[in-house]
């Protein structure tokens, strides 16, 4: 399905799709959604984020395209995809193209796999107030319950045109890369838990977006 032309009321942000809690005090270790799927979607002309999913287990986002996101001048809420609030799952065969902030943000803890994705022509705007060097391409940040961990695996993926770093990790436990192409105005990688492996197998995208 398509989702587009979102604009916000005063003080209210607008994502293409949001699934998660509205109570910040929930215990994310024991309360969560299970087996959620976002598939075959197009999101464009968005005031805020494209897709934001929080507190999900076995999440799947696939065969989606997100472009022209983060168009309002919001201090936050301008990522293509947000996997947050202790979520685990897979993003695959998805294109994020032409937004103002991060292509993808992992925020919390869990196990996230990114496969066969293309992140281009976004994360290009000049810095906003309090932002040094412009937005990164992907940002992977563990926070929340200090006993939990964040592990991310990225395979067969293109990350281009980031203003700062192609991938920035903050306090993650591991970030594994296989066949990842990166271009950025700064160092491609920022962080100290990156490792590489070989043998990941590319699978065709469900749709040809060209």
C-alpha positions in Angstrom: 0.0 0.0 0.0 1.2 3.6 -0.5 1.4 6.1 2.3 2.2 9.7 1.5 1.6 13.5 1.9 1.7 13.3 5.7 1.9 16.7 7.5 1.6 17.4 11.1 -0.6 19.3 13.5 1.2 21.6 15.9 3.3 19.6 18.2 2.4 16.2 16.6 4.8 14.3 14.4 3.8 12.3 11.4 5.3 9.0 10.3 4.3 6.9 7.3 3.6 4.0 9.8 4.2 3.6 13.5 3.7 0.5 15.5 4.6 0.4 19.2 3.8 1.8 22.6 2.7 5.3 23.6 3.7 4.8 27.2 7.4 5.4 27.7 7.2 3.6 31.1 6.4 0.2 29.7 8.7 -2.8 30.6 10.2 -3.6 27.2 11.6 -6.9 28.3 8.3 -8.6 28.9 5.7 -6.6 26.9 6.1 -6.6 23.1 4.5 -7.4 19.7 5.3 -10.7 18.0 5.7 -11.7 14.3 4.8 -8.3 12.7 5.3 -7.9 8.9 5.5 -4.7 6.9 5.7 -5.8 3.2 5.3 -4.4 -0.3 4.8 -0.8 0.8 5.7 2.6 -0.7 6.1 5.7 1.6 6.8 9.2 0.3 6.4 12.9 1.0 6.6 12.3 4.7 6.8 15.0 7.4 8.6 12.6 9.8 9.9 9.0 9.8 9.0 6.5 7.1 8.6 3.4 9.3 9.0 3.3 13.1 8.6 0.0 14.9 9.1 -0.3 18.7 9.0 -3.3 21.0 8.7 -6.0 18.3 10.0 -9.6 18.2 10.5 -11.4 14.9 9.8 -8.2 13.0 10.0 -8.3 9.2 10.2 -5.3 6.9 10.6 -6.2 3.3 10.1 -5.1 -0.3 9.4 -1.5 0.7 10.5 1.9 -0.7 10.7 5.0 1.4 11.6 8.3 -0.1 11.2 12.1 0.6 11.0 11.5 4.3 11.7 13.9 7.2 10.5 16.9 5.2 9.3 19.0 8.1 11.9 20.8 10.3 11.6 18.5 13.2 14.5 18.1 15.7 14.0 14.3 15.6 11.5 12.0 13.8 13.3 12.2 10.4 14.6 8.7 9.7 13.7 6.4 6.9 13.3 3.4 9.2 13.5 3.3 13.0 13.9 -0.1 14.8 13.5 0.9 18.4 12.5 0.1 21.9 14.1 -3.4 22.2 13.0 -4.8 18.8 14.5 -7.7 16.9 14.0 -8.8 13.3 15.0 -8.3 9.7 14.9 -5.5 7.1 15.4 -6.8 3.6 15.0 -5.9 -0.1 14.1 -2.3 0.8 15.2 1.0 -0.7 15.4 4.2 1.4 16.0 7.1 -1.0 16.1 10.9 -0.7 15.3 11.9 2.9 16.8 14.4 5.3 18.0 12.3 8.2 19.3 8.8 8.9 18.4 6.1 6.5 18.0 3.6 9.3 18.2 3.9 13.1 18.5 1.0 15.6 17.7 2.4 19.0 17.5 0.2 22.0 18.6 -3.5 22.1 17.9 -6.7 20.3 19.2 -8.6 17.2 18.7 -6.9 13.8 19.6 -8.1 10.4 19.7 -5.8 7.3 19.8 -7.7 4.0 19.9 -6.6 0.3 19.0 -3.0 1.0 19.9 0.2 -0.8 20.2 3.5 1.1 20.9 6.4 -1.2 20.4 10.1 -1.9 19.4 11.0 1.7 21.3 12.0 4.9 22.6 14.8 2.8 21.3 18.0 4.4 23.5 20.4 6.2 23.6 20.1 10.0 20.7 21.3 12.1 21.1 23.0 15.5 23.1 20.7 17.8 24.1 18.3 15.0 27.8 18.1 14.2 28.7 17.3 10.6 25.3 16.4 9.3 23.4 13.1 9.7 25.0 9.7 9.4 23.7 7.0 7.1 22.9 4.3 9.6 23.1 4.9 13.4 23.1 1.9 15.7 22.7 2.8 19.3 22.2 0.5 22.3 20.3 2.0 25.2 17.7 1.1 27.8 18.1 -2.0 30.0 21.8 -2.2 30.7 21.6 -6.0 30.9 20.5 -6.3 27.3 22.6 -6.3 24.1 22.4 -4.9 20.6 23.7 -7.1 17.7 23.4 -5.9 14.1 24.3 -7.8 10.9 24.4 -6.0 7.6 24.6 -8.0 4.3 24.7 -7.1 0.6 23.8 -3.5 1.2 24.7 -0.1 -0.3 24.9 2.9 1.9 25.7 6.2 0.1 25.9 9.9 0.4 26.0 10.3 4.2 27.1 13.7 5.4 29.1 12.3 8.3 29.6 8.5 8.7 28.0 5.8 6.6 27.5 3.7 9.8 27.9 5.0 13.3 27.5 2.7 16.3 27.2 3.8 19.9 27.5 1.3 22.6 26.4 -1.6 20.4 27.8 -5.1 21.3 28.5 -6.2 17.7 28.1 -5.0 14.1 28.9 -7.6 11.5 29.4 -6.6 7.8 29.3 -8.7 4.6 29.5 -7.2 1.2 28.6 -3.7 2.2 29.4 -0.8 -0.1 29.7 2.6 1.7 30.4 6.2 0.7 30.3 9.2 3.0 31.9 12.6 3.5 33.5 11.4 6.7 34.9 8.0 7.7 32.7 5.2 6.6 32.6 3.6 10.0 32.5 5.2 13.5 32.7 2.8 16.4 34.8 -0.1 17.8 32.7 -3.3 17.5 32.8 -3.8 13.7 33.8 -7.1 12.2 33.7 -8.6 8.7 32.7 -12.0 7.3 32.3 -13.6 3.9 29.8 -15.9 2.2 26.6 -13.9 2.5 24.3 -14.8 -0.4 22.4 -12.1 -2.3 18.8 -12.8 -3.1 16.9 -10.9 -5.8 14.6 -8.0 -4.7 10.9 -8.8 -4.9 10.4 -5.7 -7.1 12.4 -3.8 -9.6 12.3 -0.2 -8.6 14.4 1.2 -11.5 
